[in-house]
């Protein structure tokens, strides 16, 4: 096993959510399981600005067992299940300001031999991780990772490659058609021309 990069400090996550969603592009998301470590460079994110964002689970300060972690410190894992898929989010925002960044796509970087068998229906390599439910399966991220601090194993985010501001595109988020005006907010960010962006 090659030397694995160290996690980013929790202070990295203490920046405004939409800024964090862009700062996460190019960073390396890593998950260690008993089979080994799989990881990818983050290429697509979506920001969710809690209480005033109708697309967010915490809209109107909705506080449930599911959203509880979002009311805490930034830099923790918020996983939730949607149509049987586990989705991975980074908690952001201040304490009691429940915000998060959804990771929508990663470019495989390490542990590709683990990813391929976890995505048996994928016909092309890009289909391993070009969507929020796909990347969690490929990396081995599960609901058990809920509440985990992202500055420590077995699930962490490390420096990857630097992404120039000119490489970043922005547009409306995906799959939130019932969120009123929030469906048009340009809070999805991705690395232009990257094959592993979800669409």
C-alpha positions in Angstrom: 0.0 0.0 0.0 1.4 3.4 -1.0 1.6 6.1 1.6 -1.8 7.6 1.9 -2.3 11.4 2.1 -3.1 13.0 5.4 -6.6 14.3 6.1 -7.4 18.0 5.7 -7.7 19.8 9.1 -11.3 20.4 10.3 -10.7 24.1 10.0 -10.8 23.7 6.2 -14.5 23.1 6.5 -15.1 26.4 8.3 -15.8 28.4 5.2 -19.2 29.5 3.7 -21.0 26.5 2.2 -21.0 27.6 -1.4 -17.3 28.5 -1.2 -16.6 25.1 0.5 -18.6 23.3 -2.3 -16.1 24.8 -4.8 -13.0 24.3 -2.5 -13.8 20.6 -2.4 -13.4 20.2 -6.1 -10.1 18.4 -6.7 -9.8 17.2 -3.2 -9.4 13.4 -2.6 -12.2 11.5 -0.9 -10.9 8.2 0.6 -12.6 5.3 2.3 -10.7 2.4 4.0 -12.5 -0.9 4.3 -11.2 -4.4 5.2 -10.5 -4.9 1.4 -8.2 -1.8 1.3 -8.5 1.9 0.4 -10.5 3.3 -2.5 -10.6 7.0 -3.3 -11.3 9.5 -6.0 -10.8 13.2 -6.8 -14.0 15.2 -6.2 -15.3 16.6 -9.5 -18.9 17.6 -8.7 -20.6 19.0 -5.6 -23.9 20.7 -4.6 -24.4 23.2 -1.8 -27.5 23.1 0.5 -28.1 26.2 2.6 -30.2 24.7 5.3 -33.1 26.7 6.8 -33.8 29.0 3.8 -33.3 26.4 1.1 -36.4 24.5 0.2 -34.3 21.7 -1.3 -32.4 21.1 1.9 -33.4 18.4 4.4 -33.0 21.1 7.2 -35.3 23.6 5.5 -37.1 25.7 8.1 -34.7 24.3 10.7 -36.3 20.9 10.4 -34.5 18.9 13.1 -34.9 15.1 13.0 -32.8 12.1 13.9 -31.7 12.1 10.2 -30.7 15.8 10.1 -29.2 16.1 13.6 -25.6 15.9 12.5 -26.1 19.0 10.3 -26.8 21.1 13.4 -23.3 20.4 14.7 -19.8 21.3 13.7 -18.7 21.5 10.0 -16.4 18.7 8.7 -18.6 15.7 9.7 -20.3 13.1 7.5 -24.0 13.3 6.7 -25.1 10.2 4.9 -28.7 9.5 4.0 -30.6 6.9 2.0 -32.5 7.8 -1.1 -34.1 5.2 -3.4 -32.0 2.5 -1.7 -28.8 4.5 -2.5 -26.5 5.9 0.2 -25.6 9.6 -0.5 -22.6 11.3 1.1 -22.6 14.9 2.3 -20.1 17.1 4.1 -21.6 19.0 7.0 -20.9 22.8 6.6 -22.1 26.0 8.1 -21.9 27.2 11.7 -23.3 25.3 14.8 -27.1 25.4 14.6 -27.0 26.6 11.0 -27.6 23.2 9.3 -25.9 23.3 5.9 -24.2 20.6 3.8 -22.4 19.9 0.6 -23.4 16.8 -1.4 -20.6 15.0 -3.3 -22.1 14.1 -6.7 -19.1 12.8 -8.7 -15.5 11.6 -8.2 -12.7 10.6 -10.6 -11.2 7.2 -9.5 -7.7 7.7 -8.2 -6.8 4.8 -5.9 -8.2 1.4 -5.3 -9.7 1.0 -8.8 -9.5 -2.8 -8.4 -11.9 -2.5 -5.5 -14.3 -0.2 -7.3 -14.9 -2.3 -10.4 -16.4 -5.3 -8.7 -18.6 -3.0 -6.5 -20.1 -1.6 -9.6 -20.8 -4.8 -11.7 -23.5 -3.2 -13.9 -21.3 -0.3 -15.0 -20.4 -0.7 -18.6 -17.7 2.0 -18.7 -15.3 3.2 -16.0 -16.9 6.6 -15.8 -20.1 4.9 -14.7 -18.4 3.6 -11.5 -18.5 7.0 -9.8 -20.4 9.6 -12.0 -23.3 10.1 -9.6 -23.9 10.4 -5.8 -25.3 6.9 -5.3 -22.7 5.3 -7.6 -19.6 6.8 -5.9 -20.6 5.6 -2.4 -21.0 2.1 -3.7 -17.6 2.3 -5.5 -15.8 3.6 -2.5 -17.6 1.5 0.1 -19.2 4.5 1.9 -22.3 3.3 3.8 -25.0 4.6 6.2 -22.7 3.4 9.0 -20.4 6.4 8.2 -23.0 8.9 9.4 -21.5 11.3 11.9 -17.9 10.4 11.2 -15.3 13.2 11.5 -13.7 13.7 8.1 -10.2 14.4 9.6 -9.7 10.7 10.5 -9.9 7.3 9.1 -11.6 5.2 7.8 -13.3 8.0 5.8 -11.4 11.2 5.1 -10.8 14.0 2.6 -7.2 14.9 1.7 -5.5 17.5 -0.5 -5.7 16.3 -4.1 -5.0 18.6 -7.0 -5.4 22.3 -7.2 -8.4 23.4 -9.4 -8.2 26.8 -11.0 -11.3 29.0 -10.8 -11.5 29.0 -14.6 -12.0 25.2 -14.5 -15.2 25.4 -12.4 -18.6 25.6 -13.9 -21.9 26.3 -12.0 -25.5 25.6 -12.6 -28.8 24.4 -11.0 -28.8 21.4 -8.8 -30.2 18.1 -10.0 -33.3 16.1 -8.9 -35.0 18.7 -6.8 -37.9 19.7 -9.1 -40.4 20.1 -6.2 -38.2 22.7 -4.3 -39.9 25.8 -5.6 -37.5 28.7 -6.5 -34.7 26.7 -4.9 -34.6 24.4 -7.9 -33.0 27.2 -10.0 -30.3 28.3 -7.6 -26.9 27.8 -9.4 -25.4 25.8 -6.4 -24.1 22.8 -8.3 -20.4 23.1 -9.1 -18.2 20.8 -11.3 -14.9 20.6 -13.1 -15.5 21.5 -16.7 -15.1 18.7 -19.3 -14.5 16.0 -16.6 -15.8 12.6 -17.7 -16.9 11.7 -14.2 -19.4 14.6 -13.7 -22.9 13.1 -13.4 -24.4 14.9 -16.4 
